[in-house]
Amino acid sequence: MRPYFIKLASALSATKQHIKLEWMVGELCNTAQSLLFDQERAKLNFPTTFDRILLSNIPDYTGGSLFVSLYILPLLKCNGHSSVRFNALFNNGMFKDYADYSKMYTLLPNLESQVSFLGMSFQSGDVKQYKQLSRWTSVKLPLPSSSLATQDDVIHWLTQMFFLFALPPEETIDEQYLRAYFPLNMLSFMELIRRLVTVGYPPHWFSTLLA
């Protein structure tokens, strides 16, 4: 490891004033939103969007790919190559692939639906390889109307998600002690609706549901 750190130190010394380190302490959902909406950050010349975001296995605790789509994807730059990476450590043995993994958190049947509903695109990764980080990107938003789901399909899915948020299942622990957490609450349900509007769905579609 020593040669790696020597090269890293040499590279950092060459960049000097171009490198900024920032420590933030707090709950991750709130921290992510403060990065996006805090007007003071721009005045201090701190970034609000990023090329790469590494989460390790934080989604194990925070709601999996649903948490990532609601709170992390909006922090990516819209440049076509920005991505977020994470892996599953607590529960990778519960799933055959990342489509199966994402279905548990989003209730969407496949990864293609995740693009049209959440604007989140799976690029690579094997959920069985716990040391391997999966890579996810945000598609260009808003989506064209031809790529959106129908109003009936969206309302049906949102109704399912409402009950998932309002009455989350108890912590799931199987015979191999693999765990799945569902910590997101009704505030995150409102974030989900905001995400749908960002993806390109008309806001008035949700007025009946929220009335």
Solvent accessible surface area in square Angstrom, and as a share of the most:
residue,aa,sasa,rsa
1,M,163,0.73
2,R,189,0.69
3,P,86,0.54
4,Y,121,0.46
5,F,109,0.46
6,I,99,0.50
7,K,148,0.63
8,L,69,0.35
9,A,59,0.46
10,S,69,0.45
11,A,56,0.44
12,L,83,0.41
13,S,66,0.42
14,A,83,0.64
15,T,49,0.28
16,K,149,0.63
17,Q,141,0.63
18,H,139,0.62
19,I,78,0.40
20,K,109,0.46
21,L,131,0.65
22,E,75,0.34
23,W,206,0.72
24,M,86,0.38
25,V,153,0.88
26,G,57,0.55
27,E,95,0.42
28,L,51,0.25
29,C,18,0.11
30,N,102,0.52
31,T,23,0.13
32,A,2,0.02
33,Q,46,0.20
34,S,44,0.28
35,L,24,0.12
36,L,56,0.28
37,F,100,0.42
38,D,60,0.31
39,Q,138,0.61
40,E,91,0.41
41,R,14,0.05
42,A,74,0.57
43,K,152,0.64
44,L,115,0.57
45,N,114,0.58
46,F,62,0.26
47,P,60,0.38
48,T,42,0.24
49,T,44,0.26
50,F,51,0.21
51,D,55,0.28
52,R,130,0.47
53,I,27,0.14
54,L,121,0.60
55,L,10,0.05
56,S,55,0.35
57,N,23,0.12
58,I,66,0.34
59,P,0,0.00
60,D,0,0.00
61,Y,110,0.42
62,T,23,0.14
63,G,4,0.04
64,G,0,0.00
65,S,0,0.00
66,L,6,0.03
67,F,0,0.00
68,V,0,0.00
69,S,0,0.00
70,L,8,0.04
71,Y,15,0.06
72,I,3,0.02
73,L,3,0.01
74,P,39,0.24
75,L,6,0.03
76,L,9,0.04
77,K,83,0.35
78,C,141,0.84
79,N,61,0.31
80,G,82,0.79
81,H,102,0.46
82,S,5,0.03
83,S,1,0.00
84,V,0,0.00
85,R,84,0.31
86,F,0,0.00
87,N,13,0.07
88,A,1,0.01
89,L,72,0.36
90,F,63,0.26
91,N,0,0.00
92,N,22,0.11
93,G,40,0.38
94,M,55,0.25
95,F,9,0.04
96,K,152,0.64
97,D,58,0.30
98,Y,5,0.02
99,A,30,0.23
100,D,46,0.24
101,Y,0,0.00
102,S,4,0.03
103,K,102,0.43
104,M,43,0.19
105,Y,4,0.01
106,T,0,0.00
107,L,64,0.32
108,L,5,0.03
109,P,90,0.56
110,N,62,0.32
111,L,36,0.18
112,E,127,0.57
113,S,20,0.13
114,Q,1,0.01
115,V,44,0.25
116,S,23,0.15
117,F,20,0.08
118,L,0,0.00
119,G,0,0.00
120,M,0,0.00
121,S,18,0.11
122,F,54,0.22
123,Q,76,0.34
124,S,53,0.34
125,G,28,0.27
126,D,56,0.29
127,V,2,0.01
128,K,92,0.39
129,Q,96,0.43
130,Y,113,0.43
131,K,167,0.71
132,Q,80,0.36
133,L,58,0.29
134,S,0,0.00
135,R,65,0.24
136,W,0,0.00
137,T,17,0.10
138,S,39,0.25
139,V,38,0.22
140,K,186,0.79
141,L,45,0.22
142,P,96,0.61
143,L,23,0.11
144,P,83,0.52
145,S,96,0.62
146,S,105,0.68
147,S,51,0.33
148,L,32,0.16
149,A,19,0.15
150,T,82,0.48
151,Q,78,0.35
152,D,116,0.60
153,D,76,0.39
154,V,0,0.00
155,I,47,0.24
156,H,119,0.53
157,W,8,0.03
158,L,0,0.00
159,T,53,0.31
160,Q,80,0.36
161,M,0,0.00
162,F,77,0.32
163,F,113,0.47
164,L,27,0.14
165,F,9,0.04
166,A,42,0.32
167,L,132,0.66
168,P,60,0.38
169,P,62,0.39
170,E,156,0.70
171,E,82,0.37
172,T,50,0.29
173,I,83,0.42
174,D,42,0.22
175,E,149,0.67
176,Q,121,0.54
177,Y,171,0.65
178,L,29,0.14
179,R,97,0.36
180,A,0,0.00
181,Y,48,0.18
182,F,39,0.16
183,P,71,0.45
184,L,22,0.11
185,N,81,0.41
186,M,71,0.32
187,L,137,0.68
188,S,5,0.03
189,F,4,0.02
190,M,97,0.43
191,E,29,0.13
192,L,0,0.00
193,I,15,0.07
194,R,111,0.41
195,R,14,0.05
196,L,0,0.00
197,V,56,0.32
198,T,67,0.39
199,V,0,0.00
200,G,24,0.23
201,Y,2,0.01
202,P,39,0.24
203,P,88,0.56
204,H,129,0.58
205,W,41,0.15
206,F,3,0.01
207,S,65,0.42
208,T,117,0.68
209,L,55,0.27
210,L,86,0.43
211,A,121,0.94
